[in-house]
């Protein structure tokens, strides 16, 4: 059984290296949903993710908006933070 109090984990793809010569195979892997299988890429899954830069603050975007440079960010899943209202399915038109 699934415990509703434990959120599904976030998926974070860490790119450790991105050689230009491998861009074609990386695009093909992305199309197949297999980026975590590429050498130099790692997939991390956790309900809470903390990102820290080691050298200098990095520019960041939040929902497409550029925010000031950051050196630390924390991401987490909030259980039931978003509620959706959807109509009942209707019969297809004849």
N, C-alpha and C positions, 0 to 999 in steps of 0.2 A: 504494500500500500504506500501511497505517496503522502507525506506529511505536508499539509497546506501551509504550515508555519515556516517551512524551510523553502526559501525561494529557489527557482531554477538558477543555475549559475550563468554568469556573463561569459561570453566567449571573447577572448582577446587574442588577436593574431600578432605575435611578435616577429618583426622582420629584422633578423640579425645581419643579413647581407642581401644585397639586391644587385647582382652583376648585370650590366646592360645586355650581355650576350645571352642571358637566360630569360629575357622579357617574354619571348614567344611562348616558351614552355610554362611560364608563370601565368600568362593570360589563359592558356589552355587549361591549366589546373584550376584556375578560378572559375572558368565556365563549367567545369565538372564538380565544383564544390570541394576540391581536394587540395587547397592551399597548404594545409598542415602537413601534407606528404612531401612538400618541396624542401630540399636541403637548404638550411639557413632560415627556415620559418618554424615557429613553434606555436602551438595552440594551447592556451591556458584557459581553464574553466574554474570559476570561483564565484560565490555570491557577492564577494567584495574584492575590488581590485584597486590597488594603490600604485600610482605611477610616479616615479621620481626621475628627474634628469640628473645626470652625473656631472656634466660640464658647465652648462649655462641654461638659463630659462629658455623655453621654446614657445613660439607663437602657437596659439591653439584656436580651435573653432568649437562652438557649442551650438548645435542645431543650425549650422550655416553662418552664424554670426561670429566674426573675429573678436576674440577677447584678448586682454593683455597677456603678455608672456608669463608663463607659469613654470614653476620648478617642481611642484607637487600637485597631484590631483587624486581624488578618491572617488570611485564609482561604485554604486551598490544597487541592488535590486530591492525595491520596496513592494512588499506583498500587497496586492489590491490597491495600488496607487492610482491606477487608471481603470475607470469603469466605462464600458461601452454599452450603448443602447442601440440595438439593431431591430429592424422590423421583422415580424414573423414572415417566413417564406410564403409567397403567394403562389397561386396556381399559374402555370405558364399560359400566356394568351393563346387562343385557338386560331 
